[in-house]
Amino acid sequence: MILEIAQIDVKPGMEADFEKGVAAAAPLFKRAKGCTSLSLQRSHEKPQRYRLFVGWATLENHTVDFRESADFQEWRRLVGSFFASPPEVEHVRETMKAF
Amino acid sequence: MILEIAQIDVKPGMEADFEKGVAAAAPLFKRAKGCTSLSLQRSHEKPQRYRLFVGWATLENHTVDFRESADFQEWRRLVGSFFASPPEVEHVRETMKAF
């Protein structure tokens, strides 16, 4: 299990459109191989900054299976025009869940 | 509900000590007012980088109640010496949970 954290800064005034685009794209992730969860987080300190949290069974389910799929192109078509800059993507693994 | 994301870069070779320190500090968070969850995430791309995910009922439960408590000093005593640089802290709110 791995969590993709995509930090996405959205163009000013495009926040609602971006959120709608993510909602519209949810089925793409739902059917993606190995995708286990999808949520959107919005920064308190920088309201134009979002983080997409995407759970994947394996790293390659994201970096290979999804990124090389037609659905990735569709994802970018739905939301890419709202990006203020290229997303910063990192993957993390949970090493401790205290409670 | 708000999620604190604390990005922590650890000094080289201190990863295991840092992880032990976080585990030892878990009770401090468990008893903190409004603290609802604690987990530690480790970066795949930068293995010296961790993210502490801490759920809080309100922003102030973190920024006021916890940071001004003696337990915050104890938290820093347990892990602060392993930090390579000051943590970068941001708070996010979930705007969408698709699945």
N, CA and C atoms of all chains as a GROMACS GRO file, in nm:
protein
  594
    1MET      N    1   0.083  -0.121   0.000
    1MET     CA    2   0.000   0.000   0.000
    1MET      C    3   0.086   0.126   0.000
    2ILE      N    4   0.055   0.216  -0.088
    2ILE     CA    5   0.130   0.339  -0.097
    2ILE      C    6   0.031   0.454  -0.118
    3LEU      N    7   0.067   0.569  -0.063
    3LEU     CA    8  -0.019   0.686  -0.079
    3LEU      C    9   0.050   0.788  -0.169
    4GLU      N   10  -0.016   0.821  -0.277
    4GLU     CA   11   0.032   0.930  -0.363
    4GLU      C   12  -0.019   1.062  -0.304
    5ILE      N   13   0.074   1.157  -0.288
    5ILE     CA   14   0.035   1.292  -0.246
    5ILE      C   15   0.071   1.385  -0.361
    6ALA      N   16  -0.029   1.437  -0.427
    6ALA     CA   17  -0.006   1.530  -0.537
    6ALA      C   18  -0.044   1.670  -0.489
    7GLN      N   19   0.058   1.755  -0.477
    7GLN     CA   20   0.034   1.894  -0.434
    7GLN      C   21   0.005   1.977  -0.558
    8ILE      N   22  -0.114   2.037  -0.559
    8ILE     CA   23  -0.161   2.107  -0.678
    8ILE      C   24  -0.199   2.249  -0.643
    9ASP      N   25  -0.129   2.345  -0.700
    9ASP     CA   26  -0.166   2.486  -0.684
    9ASP      C   27  -0.257   2.523  -0.800
   10VAL      N   28  -0.372   2.581  -0.767
   10VAL     CA   29  -0.475   2.610  -0.867
   10VAL      C   30  -0.473   2.759  -0.901
   11LYS      N   31  -0.502   2.789  -1.025
   11LYS     CA   32  -0.506   2.930  -1.067
   11LYS      C   33  -0.610   3.006  -0.985
   12PRO      N   34  -0.580   3.131  -0.950
   12PRO     CA   35  -0.674   3.211  -0.870
   12PRO      C   36  -0.812   3.215  -0.934
   13GLY      N   37  -0.915   3.190  -0.852
   13GLY     CA   38  -1.052   3.196  -0.901
   13GLY      C   39  -1.102   3.068  -0.964
   14MET      N   40  -1.014   2.970  -0.981
   14MET     CA   41  -1.052   2.845  -1.046
   14MET      C   42  -1.077   2.732  -0.948
   15GLU      N   43  -1.082   2.765  -0.820
   15GLU     CA   44  -1.092   2.660  -0.718
   15GLU      C   45  -1.218   2.575  -0.735
   16ALA      N   46  -1.333   2.640  -0.757
   16ALA     CA   47  -1.459   2.564  -0.768
   16ALA      C   48  -1.457   2.476  -0.892
   17ASP      N   49  -1.403   2.530  -1.002
   17ASP     CA   50  -1.395   2.450  -1.126
   17ASP      C   51  -1.303   2.330  -1.107
   18PHE      N   52  -1.192   2.355  -1.039
   18PHE     CA   53  -1.099   2.245  -1.013
   18PHE      C   54  -1.166   2.136  -0.929
   19GLU      N   55  -1.236   2.177  -0.825
   19GLU     CA   56  -1.303   2.078  -0.738
   19GLU      C   57  -1.407   1.998  -0.816
   20LYS      N   58  -1.480   2.066  -0.905
   20LYS     CA   59  -1.577   1.994  -0.989
   20LYS      C   60  -1.506   1.895  -1.082
   21GLY      N   61  -1.392   1.938  -1.135
   21GLY     CA   62  -1.315   1.850  -1.224
   21GLY      C   63  -1.267   1.725  -1.152
   22VAL      N   64  -1.223   1.742  -1.029
   22VAL     CA   65  -1.178   1.625  -0.952
   22VAL      C   66  -1.296   1.532  -0.926
   23ALA      N   67  -1.410   1.588  -0.890
   23ALA     CA   68  -1.529   1.504  -0.867
   23ALA      C   69  -1.567   1.428  -0.994
   24ALA      N   70  -1.557   1.498  -1.108
   24ALA     CA   71  -1.592   1.433  -1.235
   24ALA      C   72  -1.493   1.323  -1.270
   25ALA      N   73  -1.370   1.337  -1.221
   25ALA     CA   74  -1.266   1.239  -1.254
   25ALA      C   75  -1.265   1.120  -1.160
   26ALA      N   76  -1.341   1.128  -1.051
   26ALA     CA   77  -1.337   1.020  -0.952
   26ALA      C   78  -1.357   0.881  -1.013
   27PRO      N   79  -1.451   0.864  -1.109
   27PRO     CA   80  -1.470   0.729  -1.167
   27PRO      C   81  -1.345   0.675  -1.238
   28LEU      N   82  -1.260   0.766  -1.288
   28LEU     CA   83  -1.137   0.721  -1.354
   28LEU      C   84  -1.045   0.652  -1.254
   29PHE      N   85  -1.038   0.712  -1.133
   29PHE     CA   86  -0.954   0.653  -1.029
   29PHE      C   87  -1.020   0.526  -0.974
   30LYS      N   88  -1.153   0.531  -0.959
   30LYS     CA   89  -1.226   0.417  -0.903
   30LYS      C   90  -1.200   0.290  -0.984
   31ARG      N   91  -1.186   0.308  -1.116
   31ARG     CA   92  -1.166   0.188  -1.200
   31ARG      C   93  -1.019   0.161  -1.231
   32ALA      N   94  -0.930   0.247  -1.182
   32ALA     CA   95  -0.787   0.226  -1.210
   32ALA      C   96  -0.735   0.104  -1.134
   33LYS      N   97  -0.650   0.028  -1.199
   33LYS     CA   98  -0.593  -0.092  -1.138
   33LYS      C   99  -0.519  -0.057  -1.008
   34GLY      N  100  -0.558  -0.121  -0.898
   34GLY     CA  101  -0.486  -0.102  -0.772
   34GLY      C  102  -0.520   0.024  -0.696
   35CYS      N  103  -0.609   0.106  -0.747
   35CYS     CA  104  -0.643   0.230  -0.677
   35CYS      C  105  -0.743   0.199  -0.565
   36THR      N  106  -0.706   0.238  -0.444
   36THR     CA  107  -0.787   0.198  -0.328
   36THR      C  108  -0.861   0.314  -0.262
   37SER      N  109  -0.819   0.437  -0.289
   37SER     CA  110  -0.886   0.552  -0.224
   37SER      C  111  -0.854   0.680  -0.298
   38LEU      N  112  -0.942   0.777  -0.286
   38LEU     CA  113  -0.922   0.908  -0.347
   38LEU      C  114  -0.989   1.014  -0.260
   39SER      N  115  -0.910   1.112  -0.218
   39SER     CA  116  -0.970   1.226  -0.148
   39SER      C  117  -0.896   1.352  -0.187
   40LEU      N  118  -0.964   1.464  -0.168
   40LEU     CA  119  -0.905   1.594  -0.200
   40LEU      C  120  -0.897   1.676  -0.072
   41GLN      N  121  -0.780   1.730  -0.046
   41GLN     CA  122  -0.754   1.809   0.074
   41GLN      C  123  -0.720   1.951   0.030
   42ARG      N  124  -0.770   2.049   0.106
   42ARG     CA  125  -0.741   2.189   0.072
   42ARG      C  126  -0.664   2.254   0.186
   43SER      N  127  -0.561   2.327   0.151
   43SER     CA  128  -0.475   2.389   0.251
   43SER      C  129  -0.546   2.503   0.323
   44HIS      N  130  -0.529   2.507   0.454
   44HIS     CA  131  -0.579   2.620   0.533
   44HIS      C  132  -0.492   2.743   0.510
   45GLU      N  133  -0.361   2.725   0.511
   45GLU     CA  134  -0.269   2.839   0.501
   45GLU      C  135  -0.267   2.899   0.360
   46LYS      N  136  -0.279   2.813   0.259
   46LYS     CA  137  -0.274   2.859   0.120
   46LYS      C  138  -0.395   2.801   0.048
   47PRO      N  139  -0.510   2.872   0.050
   47PRO     CA  140  -0.635   2.813  -0.001
   47PRO      C  141  -0.633   2.777  -0.150
   48GLN      N  142  -0.535   2.826  -0.225
   48GLN     CA  143  -0.525   2.784  -0.365
   48GLN      C  144  -0.447   2.652  -0.380
   49ARG      N  145  -0.399   2.601  -0.266
   49ARG     CA  146  -0.321   2.477  -0.270
   49ARG      C  147  -0.406   2.359  -0.225
   50TYR      N  148  -0.407   2.258  -0.307
   50TYR     CA  149  -0.477   2.134  -0.275
   50TYR      C  150  -0.376   2.019  -0.270
   51ARG      N  151  -0.418   1.916  -0.201
   51ARG     CA  152  -0.343   1.791  -0.208
   51ARG      C  153  -0.442   1.680  -0.241
   52LEU      N  154  -0.410   1.609  -0.347
   52LEU     CA  155  -0.487   1.491  -0.383
   52LEU      C  156  -0.421   1.372  -0.315
   53PHE      N  157  -0.496   1.301  -0.236
   53PHE     CA  158  -0.446   1.178  -0.171
   53PHE      C  159  -0.504   1.061  -0.249
   54VAL      N  160  -0.416   0.981  -0.306
   54VAL     CA  161  -0.462   0.864  -0.382
   54VAL      C  162  -0.391   0.739  -0.330
   55GLY      N  163  -0.470   0.645  -0.283
   55GLY     CA  164  -0.413   0.518  -0.237
   55GLY      C  165  -0.395   0.421  -0.352
   56TRP      N  166  -0.280   0.353  -0.353
   56TRP     CA  167  -0.250   0.255  -0.458
   56TRP      C  168  -0.197   0.127  -0.392
   57ALA      N  169  -0.230   0.014  -0.453
   57ALA     CA  170  -0.180  -0.113  -0.400
   57ALA      C  171  -0.028  -0.120  -0.416
   58THR      N  172   0.022  -0.074  -0.530
   58THR     CA  173   0.166  -0.072  -0.554
   58THR      C  174   0.203   0.062  -0.619
   59LEU      N  175   0.331   0.097  -0.609
   59LEU     CA  176   0.381   0.219  -0.672
   59LEU      C  177   0.354   0.217  -0.823
   60GLU      N  178   0.377   0.100  -0.882
   60GLU     CA  179   0.365   0.088  -1.028
   60GLU      C  180   0.219   0.102  -1.075
   61ASN      N  181   0.123   0.069  -0.988
   61ASN     CA  182  -0.017   0.091  -1.026
   61ASN      C  183  -0.040   0.238  -1.060
   62HIS      N  184   0.034   0.327  -0.991
   62HIS     CA  185   0.024   0.469  -1.024
   62HIS      C  186   0.118   0.508  -1.137
   63THR      N  187   0.248   0.479  -1.116
   63THR     CA  188   0.350   0.536  -1.207
   63THR      C  189   0.350   0.472  -1.345
   64VAL      N  190   0.303   0.348  -1.354
   64VAL     CA  191   0.303   0.278  -1.483
   64VAL      C  192   0.159   0.260  -1.532
   65ASP      N  193   0.083   0.182  -1.456
   65ASP     CA  194  -0.051   0.144  -1.504
   65ASP      C  195  -0.140   0.267  -1.528
   66PHE      N  196  -0.145   0.357  -1.431
   66PHE     CA  197  -0.235   0.471  -1.446
   66PHE      C  198  -0.177   0.576  -1.540
   67ARG      N  199  -0.051   0.611  -1.516
   67ARG     CA  200   0.007   0.721  -1.596
   67ARG      C  201   0.015   0.688  -1.745
   68GLU      N  202   0.021   0.560  -1.777
   68GLU     CA  203   0.028   0.523  -1.919
   68GLU      C  204  -0.109   0.491  -1.977
   69SER      N  205  -0.213   0.514  -1.898
   69SER     CA  206  -0.348   0.480  -1.945
   69SER      C  207  -0.416   0.599  -2.013
   70ALA      N  208  -0.519   0.567  -2.090
   70ALA     CA  209  -0.599   0.674  -2.152
   70ALA      C  210  -0.671   0.755  -2.045
   71ASP      N  211  -0.702   0.688  -1.932
   71ASP     CA  212  -0.772   0.760  -1.825
   71ASP      C  213  -0.686   0.870  -1.764
   72PHE      N  214  -0.554   0.854  -1.768
   72PHE     CA  215  -0.467   0.961  -1.717
   72PHE      C  216  -0.480   1.085  -1.806
   73GLN      N  217  -0.486   1.061  -1.936
   73GLN     CA  218  -0.505   1.174  -2.029
   73GLN      C  219  -0.640   1.242  -2.003
   74GLU      N  220  -0.741   1.161  -1.973
   74GLU     CA  221  -0.874   1.216  -1.944
   74GLU      C  222  -0.872   1.296  -1.814
   75TRP      N  223  -0.800   1.245  -1.714
   75TRP     CA  224  -0.783   1.315  -1.586
   75TRP      C  225  -0.722   1.453  -1.610
   76ARG      N  226  -0.616   1.455  -1.687
   76ARG     CA  227  -0.550   1.582  -1.714
   76ARG      C  228  -0.639   1.675  -1.798
   77ARG      N  229  -0.719   1.618  -1.885
   77ARG     CA  230  -0.810   1.699  -1.965
   77ARG      C  231  -0.914   1.766  -1.875
   78LEU      N  232  -0.957   1.693  -1.772
   78LEU     CA  233  -1.061   1.746  -1.682
   78LEU      C  234  -1.010   1.856  -1.589
   79VAL      N  235  -0.884   1.846  -1.549
   79VAL     CA  236  -0.836   1.939  -1.445
   79VAL      C  237  -0.710   2.017  -1.482
   80GLY      N  238  -0.638   1.972  -1.584
   80GLY     CA  239  -0.506   2.030  -1.613
   80GLY      C  240  -0.507   2.180  -1.639
   81SER      N  241  -0.615   2.230  -1.698
   81SER     CA  242  -0.618   2.373  -1.732
   81SER      C  243  -0.632   2.461  -1.608
   82PHE      N  244  -0.664   2.402  -1.495
   82PHE     CA  245  -0.678   2.479  -1.370
   82PHE      C  246  -0.547   2.484  -1.289
   83PHE      N  247  -0.447   2.407  -1.329
   83PHE     CA  248  -0.320   2.404  -1.256
   83PHE      C  249  -0.245   2.536  -1.277
   84ALA      N  250  -0.198   2.594  -1.167
   84ALA     CA  251  -0.113   2.713  -1.178
   84ALA      C  252   0.030   2.675  -1.212
   85SER      N  253   0.067   2.553  -1.179
   85SER     CA  254   0.202   2.502  -1.205
   85SER      C  255   0.194   2.349  -1.207
   86PRO      N  256   0.297   2.284  -1.256
   86PRO     CA  257   0.290   2.137  -1.258
   86PRO      C  258   0.276   2.082  -1.115
   87PRO      N  259   0.191   1.982  -1.094
   87PRO     CA  260   0.177   1.922  -0.961
   87PRO      C  261   0.311   1.867  -0.910
   88GLU      N  262   0.327   1.873  -0.779
   88GLU     CA  263   0.444   1.809  -0.715
   88GLU      C  264   0.396   1.679  -0.655
   89VAL      N  265   0.448   1.569  -0.707
   89VAL     CA  266   0.397   1.438  -0.666
   89VAL      C  267   0.502   1.363  -0.584
   90GLU      N  268   0.457   1.309  -0.474
   90GLU     CA  269   0.545   1.226  -0.391
   90GLU      C  270   0.463   1.107  -0.342
   91HIS      N  271   0.532   0.999  -0.310
   91HIS     CA  272   0.465   0.879  -0.259
   91HIS      C  273   0.516   0.851  -0.118
   92VAL      N  274   0.424   0.814  -0.031
   92VAL     CA  275   0.464   0.782   0.106
   92VAL      C  276   0.404   0.647   0.146
   93ARG      N  277   0.475   0.585   0.238
   93ARG     CA  278   0.425   0.460   0.299
   93ARG      C  279   0.407   0.485   0.448
   94GLU      N  280   0.299   0.431   0.501
   94GLU     CA  281   0.274   0.446   0.645
   94GLU      C  282   0.370   0.357   0.722
   95THR      N  283   0.450   0.418   0.812
   95THR     CA  284   0.541   0.337   0.893
   95THR      C  285   0.487   0.316   1.033
   96MET      N  286   0.391   0.399   1.073
   96MET     CA  287   0.331   0.384   1.205
   96MET      C  288   0.190   0.444   1.204
   97LYS      N  289   0.094   0.369   1.255
   97LYS     CA  290  -0.041   0.421   1.276
   97LYS      C  291  -0.066   0.406   1.426
   98ALA      N  292  -0.054   0.519   1.497
   98ALA     CA  293  -0.063   0.512   1.644
   98ALA      C  294  -0.207   0.495   1.688
   99PHE      N  295  -0.295   0.577   1.630
   99PHE     CA  296  -0.438   0.569   1.662
   99PHE      C  297  -0.516   0.649   1.561
  100MET      N  298  -1.296   1.921   1.164
  100MET     CA  299  -1.183   1.828   1.150
  100MET      C  300  -1.077   1.886   1.056
  101ILE      N  301  -0.955   1.880   1.103
  101ILE     CA  302  -0.845   1.933   1.024
  101ILE      C  303  -0.729   1.835   1.036
  102LEU      N  304  -0.651   1.826   0.929
  102LEU     CA  305  -0.535   1.737   0.931
  102LEU      C  306  -0.409   1.821   0.927
  103GLU      N  307  -0.325   1.804   1.027
  103GLU     CA  308  -0.192   1.864   1.026
  103GLU      C  309  -0.099   1.774   0.947
  104ILE      N  310  -0.027   1.834   0.853
  104ILE     CA  311   0.078   1.761   0.781
  104ILE      C  312   0.210   1.828   0.816
  105ALA      N  313   0.292   1.757   0.891
  105ALA     CA  314   0.424   1.810   0.928
  105ALA      C  315   0.529   1.735   0.849
  106GLN      N  316   0.595   1.806   0.758
  106GLN     CA  317   0.700   1.745   0.677
  106GLN      C  318   0.831   1.758   0.752
  107ILE      N  319   0.891   1.644   0.781
  107ILE     CA  320   1.010   1.641   0.866
  107ILE      C  321   1.123   1.569   0.794
  108ASP      N  322   1.232   1.641   0.767
  108ASP     CA  323   1.351   1.578   0.712
  108ASP      C  324   1.442   1.542   0.829
  109VAL      N  325   1.485   1.415   0.829
  109VAL     CA  326   1.561   1.361   0.942
  109VAL      C  327   1.709   1.354   0.904
  110LYS      N  328   1.793   1.376   1.004
  110LYS     CA  329   1.938   1.367   0.979
  110LYS      C  330   1.975   1.228   0.929
  111PRO      N  331   2.069   1.220   0.835
  111PRO     CA  332   2.109   1.090   0.780
  111PRO      C  333   2.148   0.992   0.891
  112GLY      N  334   2.096   0.872   0.883
  112GLY     CA  335   2.130   0.768   0.980
  112GLY      C  336   2.046   0.771   1.106
  113MET      N  337   1.963   0.872   1.121
  113MET     CA  338   1.883   0.885   1.243
  113MET      C  339   1.738   0.839   1.224
  114GLU      N  340   1.711   0.776   1.110
  114GLU     CA  341   1.572   0.740   1.080
  114GLU      C  342   1.511   0.648   1.185
  115ALA      N  343   1.586   0.544   1.226
  115ALA     CA  344   1.529   0.448   1.323
  115ALA      C  345   1.507   0.515   1.458
  116ASP      N  346   1.601   0.601   1.497
  116ASP     CA  347   1.585   0.672   1.625
  116ASP      C  348   1.464   0.765   1.620
  117PHE      N  349   1.449   0.833   1.506
  117PHE     CA  350   1.334   0.922   1.491
  117PHE      C  351   1.204   0.844   1.501
  118GLU      N  352   1.197   0.731   1.432
  118GLU     CA  353   1.074   0.651   1.436
  118GLU      C  354   1.043   0.603   1.578
  119LYS      N  355   1.148   0.567   1.651
  119LYS     CA  356   1.127   0.526   1.791
  119LYS      C  357   1.077   0.643   1.874
  120GLY      N  358   1.131   0.760   1.847
  120GLY     CA  359   1.088   0.880   1.920
  120GLY      C  360   0.942   0.912   1.895
  121VAL      N  361   0.900   0.897   1.771
  121VAL     CA  362   0.758   0.923   1.740
  121VAL      C  363   0.669   0.822   1.812
  122ALA      N  364   0.711   0.696   1.812
  122ALA     CA  365   0.632   0.593   1.881
  122ALA      C  366   0.624   0.626   2.030
  123ALA      N  367   0.735   0.670   2.087
  123ALA     CA  368   0.737   0.704   2.231
  123ALA      C  369   0.648   0.824   2.261
  124ALA      N  370   0.632   0.912   2.161
  124ALA     CA  371   0.554   1.034   2.180
  124ALA      C  372   0.405   1.014   2.155
  125ALA      N  373   0.368   0.899   2.103
  125ALA     CA  374   0.227   0.877   2.067
  125ALA      C  375   0.131   0.907   2.183
  126PRO      N  376   0.165   0.867   2.307
  126PRO     CA  377   0.071   0.896   2.417
  126PRO      C  378   0.048   1.046   2.439
  127LEU      N  379   0.147   1.129   2.406
  127LEU     CA  380   0.130   1.274   2.422
  127LEU      C  381   0.018   1.324   2.330
  128PHE      N  382   0.016   1.270   2.207
  128PHE     CA  383  -0.089   1.309   2.112
  128PHE      C  384  -0.222   1.246   2.152
  129LYS      N  385  -0.215   1.122   2.197
  129LYS     CA  386  -0.338   1.049   2.234
  129LYS      C  387  -0.416   1.127   2.340
  130ARG      N  388  -0.343   1.193   2.430
  130ARG     CA  389  -0.413   1.265   2.537
  130ARG      C  390  -0.431   1.414   2.508
  131ALA      N  391  -0.382   1.459   2.393
  131ALA     CA  392  -0.396   1.601   2.359
  131ALA      C  393  -0.541   1.634   2.327
  132LYS      N  394  -0.585   1.750   2.373
  132LYS     CA  395  -0.723   1.794   2.350
  132LYS      C  396  -0.755   1.800   2.201
  133GLY      N  397  -0.857   1.731   2.158
  133GLY     CA  398  -0.901   1.738   2.018
  133GLY      C  399  -0.821   1.656   1.920
  134CYS      N  400  -0.720   1.585   1.967
  134CYS     CA  401  -0.639   1.505   1.874
  134CYS      C  402  -0.710   1.374   1.843
  135THR      N  403  -0.732   1.348   1.714
  135THR     CA  404  -0.815   1.234   1.675
  135THR      C  405  -0.738   1.122   1.607
  136SER      N  406  -0.619   1.150   1.558
  136SER     CA  407  -0.542   1.046   1.489
  136SER      C  408  -0.396   1.086   1.478
  137LEU      N  409  -0.310   0.987   1.467
  137LEU     CA  410  -0.166   1.010   1.450
  137LEU      C  411  -0.108   0.898   1.367
  138SER      N  412  -0.044   0.935   1.258
  138SER     CA  413   0.030   0.834   1.182
  138SER      C  414   0.156   0.896   1.125
  139LEU      N  415   0.251   0.810   1.094
  139LEU     CA  416   0.378   0.855   1.039
  139LEU      C  417   0.394   0.796   0.900
  140GLN      N  418   0.424   0.882   0.804
  140GLN     CA  419   0.438   0.841   0.665
  140GLN      C  420   0.584   0.866   0.623
  141ARG      N  421   0.640   0.776   0.546
  141ARG     CA  422   0.780   0.793   0.500
  141ARG      C  423   0.783   0.804   0.348
  142SER      N  424   0.857   0.899   0.300
  142SER     CA  425   0.863   0.923   0.156
  142SER      C  426   0.936   0.812   0.082
  143HIS      N  427   0.880   0.771  -0.030
  143HIS     CA  428   0.948   0.675  -0.116
  143HIS      C  429   1.063   0.743  -0.191
  144GLU      N  430   1.039   0.863  -0.240
  144GLU     CA  431   1.140   0.931  -0.322
  144GLU      C  432   1.257   0.985  -0.239
  145LYS      N  433   1.227   1.029  -0.118
  145LYS     CA  434   1.330   1.084  -0.028
  145LYS      C  435   1.317   1.016   0.107
  146PRO      N  436   1.387   0.902   0.125
  146PRO     CA  437   1.364   0.821   0.246
  146PRO      C  438   1.399   0.891   0.377
  147GLN      N  439   1.470   1.002   0.373
  147GLN     CA  440   1.495   1.076   0.497
  147GLN      C  441   1.381   1.172   0.529
  148ARG      N  442   1.283   1.177   0.440
  148ARG     CA  443   1.168   1.267   0.460
  148ARG      C  444   1.047   1.190   0.513
  149TYR      N  445   0.992   1.241   0.620
  149TYR     CA  446   0.871   1.184   0.679
  149TYR      C  447   0.761   1.289   0.676
  150ARG      N  448   0.640   1.239   0.686
  150ARG     CA  449   0.527   1.329   0.711
  150ARG      C  450   0.448   1.273   0.828
  151LEU      N  451   0.430   1.357   0.926
  151LEU     CA  452   0.345   1.322   1.039
  151LEU      C  453   0.206   1.372   1.006
  152PHE      N  454   0.109   1.281   1.007
  152PHE     CA  455  -0.031   1.317   0.986
  152PHE      C  456  -0.099   1.318   1.123
  153VAL      N  457  -0.149   1.433   1.162
  153VAL     CA  458  -0.216   1.443   1.292
  153VAL      C  459  -0.355   1.504   1.272
  154GLY      N  460  -0.456   1.430   1.310
  154GLY     CA  461  -0.593   1.480   1.301
  154GLY      C  462  -0.628   1.560   1.426
  155TRP      N  463  -0.693   1.674   1.403
  155TRP     CA  464  -0.736   1.759   1.514
  155TRP      C  465  -0.882   1.799   1.492
  156ALA      N  466  -0.955   1.812   1.603
  156ALA     CA  467  -1.094   1.856   1.592
  156ALA      C  468  -1.102   1.999   1.539
  157THR      N  469  -1.012   2.084   1.587
  157THR     CA  470  -1.007   2.223   1.540
  157THR      C  471  -0.861   2.264   1.518
  158LEU      N  472  -0.841   2.367   1.440
  158LEU     CA  473  -0.706   2.420   1.416
  158LEU      C  474  -0.641   2.460   1.548
  159GLU      N  475  -0.719   2.524   1.634
  159GLU     CA  476  -0.664   2.577   1.760
  159GLU      C  477  -0.623   2.464   1.856
  160ASN      N  478  -0.686   2.346   1.843
  160ASN     CA  479  -0.642   2.235   1.927
  160ASN      C  480  -0.494   2.205   1.901
  161HIS      N  481  -0.450   2.227   1.777
  161HIS     CA  482  -0.308   2.210   1.747
  161HIS      C  483  -0.228   2.335   1.778
  162THR      N  484  -0.269   2.447   1.716
  162THR     CA  485  -0.183   2.566   1.718
  162THR      C  486  -0.181   2.636   1.854
  163VAL      N  487  -0.283   2.618   1.934
  163VAL     CA  488  -0.287   2.683   2.065
  163VAL      C  489  -0.273   2.578   2.176
  164ASP      N  490  -0.374   2.490   2.186
  164ASP     CA  491  -0.378   2.397   2.299
  164ASP      C  492  -0.252   2.309   2.305
  165PHE      N  493  -0.217   2.249   2.191
  165PHE     CA  494  -0.102   2.157   2.195
  165PHE      C  495   0.030   2.232   2.198
  166ARG      N  496   0.044   2.330   2.110
  166ARG     CA  497   0.175   2.397   2.100
  166ARG      C  498   0.213   2.472   2.228
  167GLU      N  499   0.112   2.510   2.306
  167GLU     CA  500   0.142   2.582   2.430
  167GLU      C  501   0.146   2.490   2.552
  168SER      N  502   0.138   2.360   2.526
  168SER     CA  503   0.136   2.265   2.638
  168SER      C  504   0.277   2.215   2.670
  169ALA      N  505   0.290   2.161   2.790
  169ALA     CA  506   0.417   2.098   2.830
  169ALA      C  507   0.444   1.976   2.743
  170ASP      N  508   0.337   1.909   2.696
  170ASP     CA  509   0.356   1.790   2.612
  170ASP      C  510   0.422   1.825   2.479
  171PHE      N  511   0.401   1.948   2.431
  171PHE     CA  512   0.469   1.987   2.307
  171PHE      C  513   0.621   1.993   2.330
  172GLN      N  514   0.660   2.047   2.444
  172GLN     CA  515   0.802   2.051   2.478
  172GLN      C  516   0.858   1.909   2.489
  173GLU      N  517   0.778   1.819   2.544
  173GLU     CA  518   0.821   1.680   2.559
  173GLU      C  519   0.832   1.613   2.421
  174TRP      N  520   0.739   1.644   2.334
  174TRP     CA  521   0.743   1.593   2.195
  174TRP      C  522   0.873   1.635   2.128
  175ARG      N  523   0.905   1.763   2.140
  175ARG     CA  524   1.028   1.812   2.078
  175ARG      C  525   1.153   1.752   2.144
  176ARG      N  526   1.144   1.728   2.274
  176ARG     CA  527   1.258   1.668   2.343
  176ARG      C  528   1.283   1.526   2.290
  177LEU      N  529   1.174   1.456   2.260
  177LEU     CA  530   1.186   1.317   2.213
  177LEU      C  531   1.239   1.306   2.071
  178VAL      N  532   1.204   1.404   1.985
  178VAL     CA  533   1.238   1.388   1.843
  178VAL      C  534   1.318   1.504   1.783
  179GLY      N  535   1.321   1.618   1.849
  179GLY     CA  536   1.378   1.739   1.789
  179GLY      C  537   1.523   1.725   1.747
  180SER      N  538   1.600   1.646   1.821
  180SER     CA  539   1.743   1.635   1.789
  180SER      C  540   1.768   1.558   1.659
  181PHE      N  541   1.664   1.489   1.609
  181PHE     CA  542   1.679   1.413   1.484
  181PHE      C  543   1.640   1.494   1.360
  182PHE      N  544   1.586   1.612   1.380
  182PHE     CA  545   1.543   1.695   1.266
  182PHE      C  546   1.665   1.751   1.193
  183ALA      N  547   1.666   1.739   1.062
  183ALA     CA  548   1.773   1.800   0.983
  183ALA      C  549   1.746   1.948   0.962
  184SER      N  550   1.622   1.987   0.971
  184SER     CA  551   1.580   2.127   0.953
  184SER      C  552   1.445   2.143   1.022
  185PRO      N  553   1.402   2.267   1.042
  185PRO     CA  554   1.270   2.284   1.107
  185PRO      C  555   1.159   2.220   1.024
  186PRO      N  556   1.065   2.152   1.088
  186PRO     CA  557   0.952   2.092   1.014
  186PRO      C  558   0.872   2.197   0.938
  187GLU      N  559   0.820   2.155   0.825
  187GLU     CA  560   0.729   2.242   0.750
  187GLU      C  561   0.587   2.195   0.778
  188VAL      N  562   0.509   2.280   0.842
  188VAL     CA  563   0.376   2.239   0.888
  188VAL      C  564   0.267   2.310   0.809
  189GLU      N  565   0.171   2.231   0.764
  189GLU     CA  566   0.056   2.287   0.694
  189GLU      C  567  -0.068   2.212   0.743
  190HIS      N  568  -0.181   2.278   0.734
  190HIS     CA  569  -0.308   2.216   0.774
  190HIS      C  570  -0.398   2.207   0.653
  191VAL      N  571  -0.465   2.093   0.641
  191VAL     CA  572  -0.558   2.076   0.530
  191VAL      C  573  -0.693   2.027   0.581
  192ARG      N  574  -0.794   2.061   0.503
  192ARG     CA  575  -0.929   2.010   0.530
  192ARG      C  576  -0.973   1.927   0.410
  193GLU      N  577  -1.041   1.817   0.438
  193GLU     CA  578  -1.089   1.731   0.330
  193GLU      C  579  -1.208   1.797   0.263
  194THR      N  580  -1.198   1.822   0.133
  194THR     CA  581  -1.311   1.882   0.062
  194THR      C  582  -1.390   1.776  -0.016
  195MET      N  583  -1.328   1.660  -0.037
  195MET     CA  584  -1.397   1.552  -0.108
  195MET      C  585  -1.336   1.419  -0.070
  196LYS      N  586  -1.422   1.324  -0.036
  196LYS     CA  587  -1.377   1.186  -0.015
  196LYS      C  588  -1.455   1.104  -0.115
  197ALA      N  589  -1.387   1.066  -0.225
  197ALA     CA  590  -1.460   0.998  -0.333
  197ALA      C  591  -1.486   0.852  -0.297
  198PHE      N  592  -1.382   0.786  -0.248
  198PHE     CA  593  -1.396   0.645  -0.206
  198PHE      C  594  -1.275   0.606  -0.126
   0.00000   0.00000   0.00000
